[in-house]
Amino acid sequence: MLDVRSPGEYDHAHIPNAISFPLFTDEERKIVGTAYKQKSREDAIKIGLDFFAPKMRKMVEDVETLIHSTKQSETQNSKSEIFLYCWRGGMRSAAIAWLLDLYGFKVHTLARGYKAFRNHVLQTFQQPFLFKILGGYTGSGKTEVLSELERCGEAVIDLEKIASHKGSAFGSFKMPPQPAQEMFENLLAIELWQKTMVSTKDTIQNNGATDHSAIWLEDESQRIGLLNIPTEFWNTMRNSAVLFIDIPFEERLSYLTREYGQYEKEKLVNAIIRIQKRLGGLETKTAINHLLENDHRECFRVLLKYYDKCYGKALFNRENLPALLNKIAFPSVEVKTITNILINEKTTAL
């Protein structure tokens, strides 16, 4: 799949797994676009051809290289199929499609281009998906439970993984840079399409039973780091059944101390400072002092009380909460035990 838009357009957001294969550089695109607006379509096409002509041979050779590197079961002499798109399915994709078709590749273009894909992405979030929301205070091991649920064959979408952020002041630790908002939405939509197909297949195989047709998500605030969960999608989450894993405070504190105690003090201090307005001056100072004295447990105790308060407020700020919430108590963060019970748990809200 080739994205023939400019590098800047691709870097902002693209169809996941597409390869950047620009017809024009960012500067060339700007020149062609200016000519189109200020002169004429014909002038813009002529300028575009001046940029395109010297690149033709290299483009064909680059596609051959790409095909050669991805061939598996095809015979050496077979021609591979190419799928490509530009912004609106217009001249850029048509030009490269013509070139590759002339050379002998079987070429498909996306009707109405990336814009049509984006419209479909945005429409997807309005669908009435069936979700199971995994709730629990900070330190309950929800991310690990989601991974175990997926390993057991459940449909799972890890929003924090897609967003490259764990949602807290420490959420960016050991995570790659966050994608742009638009790219986050594209990735999320792809996950929804894939998981919905899997869930539908499971439902058919189980003669219409819905036990495996729901998608598991972690209970999140609408904002994850610098990104926002699409409003329609988040509203569906807020009206879905919540299976809340209730683990004692001290057990969760031990879990957090193990998970985050390994990080450098400077990173931890900077993370605490970022939330000092919400945490409060006294609690911020207390947490940092504990950290500087190498008392990670007491530092995280202050922070955990703060996050418990925040999460509790968000949890109970739901309409019809009694009908949606199902609390299940566990003595500790035992991921496999929690997962097995959750899989077999039946909730009236579903």
Phi, psi and omega in degrees: 000121185248128174262109187266010175288176182291159179304322180295319177296316181296315182296328178294310178186150181204174174291125182309137179078357175290149179259134178291124181217069191288137171287317180239151167288172178300318181292318178298318178299319180297318180295315179296317181296321178295318178297321180298317184281320188265338181244271181198167177298319183296319178296319180297319180295318180298316178297318178299321179294324176299322178285324188285316189306312182293346184265352192301308183298315181297323178298316179297316180293323178295321178293319177301318179296316178299315180297316181299323183284342183250352180296138177232291185265352182287152176285160185299327185267358183283150177264134183270159178269140181243135175244129181218161180207156170235203186289309182242011183074034186255228192291326182295311179292325180295321181295312181289325176299318178300314182298311183290325176293320178300322182285335176127000176283150172272118191243136174238140175242149180279116179301129179067009167066199182300329179301321178292321176300315180298319178299320179292322176302310183294324177292329181300320185292348179271355183286148182278070181294155176259114183245151163246121184262123178271110180256168180153147179294162178307137180091010180271358179075030185298322180297318179293323178295318177301318179297320179291323176300318179293320178298330180274005175099004179280152175281121186226138170238121180265096183299322182292326177293317179296321182278352183056045181197141182266005169090348181249184177299336180261011190294338182270355182298130178056032178238146176291167178303146179290144176287169172294158181306315181297320180291321175303316180295320178298314180297319180295318180298317178300316178300317180298315179298315181295312183292327178293321178296318179296316181296319179296319178297317178298320181297317179296317181293335179262023176057041175090357179294144185257007183303326185248014184267352180272155178255130178278134174224151173279142177295122184229156164286167184293335182257128176240104186065239179265002186252155177245132171293131181309136190304314182297319179296316181294323177298322176296318176302316185290345179250018180255161180297137180247119172261107189262117178272114188260106185241137182306149183305311185296326177293318179292324178297318177297319180298314180295321180297320177293320186286318187253350181294346183279345186280158180297145181301320183300317178297317181295316180298316179298323179293320179294319180298327181296336180249017187295329179296322179275327181286326182101147184299315182295314181293325177297313180297318180297314181298316181293319179299317177300319181294316180294336177269010179065023177259076184297322184299315181288329174299311181289338176297316178299315182291322182294322176299320179296312182291327175298318179297315180296314182292320179301319179296317180292322181297314186276355176271054180233143172284146178057033182303317181304326181280341184262331191269133175227103181274135178232119184276138175227143182286337183200178180274078176255097192301313183293321178296314179300315182298313181300319180290319180296320179299322183268357182283131177254134179237136180296333182294332179281000000 
